Amino acid sequence: MKISEIMTRNPRTVTPDTSVSDAAQVMKEEDVGIVPVIEQVGGAETRARLIGVVTDRDIAIRHVAEGRSSDGPVRDIMSGGVRTAAPDDSVESVLELMGSEQVRRVPIVDERGSLVGVVSQADLVRKVGGHHDVEGAVEQISQPGGAHQT
């Protein structure tokens, strides 16, 4: 099964200049813990290139816990260098990526780096639960002391 079959298509996004509070509002409205950060590139054929993500954890750790008093742009707290998957990648390969990187969500980008979706640990459990080694991957993702939790 391809990851494109279970990913959430066309997720809400923000730009690097979006305020942290506006990004948090998107999370609340969409009931999600991650919002992709994109920049518009291209001339006649504009596309949304993924440049990072802002997570509920980014807001809690890099904004609130650091005592930032002003509502700055998400560029100041977002996570860059995010691992991604392609729409044609297998569910198994994305599970492996989530486990090895210890992340709960993976942005899906096309061959040009344009955001086309997001897949979460919850999507995998709900949609393919018994068909793959989802339980083992969830256990690996949840191990303490690993990479940041995206």
C-alpha positions, 0 to 999 in steps of 0.5 A, spaced: 500 500 500 502 506 498 502 512 503 498 516 498 492 512 500 492 514 507 495 521 508 491 527 509 491 531 503 492 538 502 493 540 510 493 547 512 499 550 512 503 557 514 508 561 512 515 563 516 512 570 517 505 567 520 505 569 528 506 563 533 499 564 535 496 564 529 499 557 528 497 555 534 490 557 532 490 553 526 492 547 530 486 548 534 481 549 529 484 542 525 485 538 531 492 537 529 499 537 533 503 539 526 503 545 521 507 545 515 511 551 514 511 553 506 514 558 502 511 559 495 516 558 489 515 559 482 512 564 477 506 562 473 506 555 476 506 557 483 507 551 488 508 550 496 515 548 497 516 545 504 521 548 508 519 546 515 514 544 520 511 547 527 509 543 532 505 543 539 512 541 542 516 547 538 511 552 541 511 549 548 519 548 548 521 554 544 516 559 545 513 558 552 518 555 556 523 560 553 519 565 556 518 569 549 513 575 551 512 577 544 508 573 539 514 572 533 514 569 527 514 561 526 520 562 523 523 563 530 521 556 533 519 552 527 523 545 526 527 545 519 531 539 516 524 535 516 524 528 514 519 527 508 516 521 504 514 521 497 506 519 495 509 513 492 513 510 498 510 504 501 507 504 508 512 500 511 518 504 509 514 510 512 513 506 518 520 505 518 522 512 517 517 514 523 521 509 528 528 510 526 527 518 526 522 517 532 517 522 529 509 521 530 508 525 523 511 525 516 510 530 511 509 528 504 512 531 498 512 530 491 519 530 486 519 538 486 519 538 494 512 541 494 507 539 500 502 534 498 500 531 504 501 529 511 501 522 515 501 521 522 501 515 527 494 516 528 492 515 521 497 509 520 493 506 526 486 507 524 487 505 517 492 500 516 492 497 524 492 490 523 495 489 516 502 492 518 507 492 524 504 498 526 504 496 533 512 495 533 513 502 529 508 505 534 513 502 540 519 504 537 517 511 535 515 512 543 521 510 546 524 516 550 530 519 549 530 519 542 530 524 536 525 530 537 517 528 536 514 531 530 
